[in-house]
Amino acid sequence: MKLLIIVSIVFALTGCVMGAPKLTPDQAARVDQIEILKEGQVPDKEYTTIDDISAADCSGAPYGGRVWGDAEKAIETLKAKAASLDADAIINTSCSAAPFVNNCWAAKLCSGQAVKWSKT
């Protein structure tokens, strides 16, 4: 019974992940400047956490369809979300397969923390 409840909660929380937000021209220009630090990498600068963010991709790469996702495309959406928050980087970034996200059998779901570097 516990397993059924846990699985239900996971599906409810990951059932639909929003795509990339609409960006201003300035934010769009910053997307390529967003630094990505993977889980376990320690930032060499002081920072302030803005928000926890996540993004999923279900492009079916490389063959199309809604069977699985592409982590690189999910990271690009993650960077767009960070740019919309005026973040400088995403730390603790990790990606994994996530079943049944956005009507996809096995989407790639990436998450991390959008941060702003402290001015020193």
Buried (B, 14 or more C-beta within 10 A) or exposed (E): EEEEEEEEEEEEEBEEBEEBEEBEEEBEEBBEEBBBBEEEEEBEEEBEEBEEBBBBBBBBBEEEEBBBBBBEBBBBBBBBBBBBBEBBBBBBBEBEBBEBBBEBBBBBBBBBBBBBBEEE
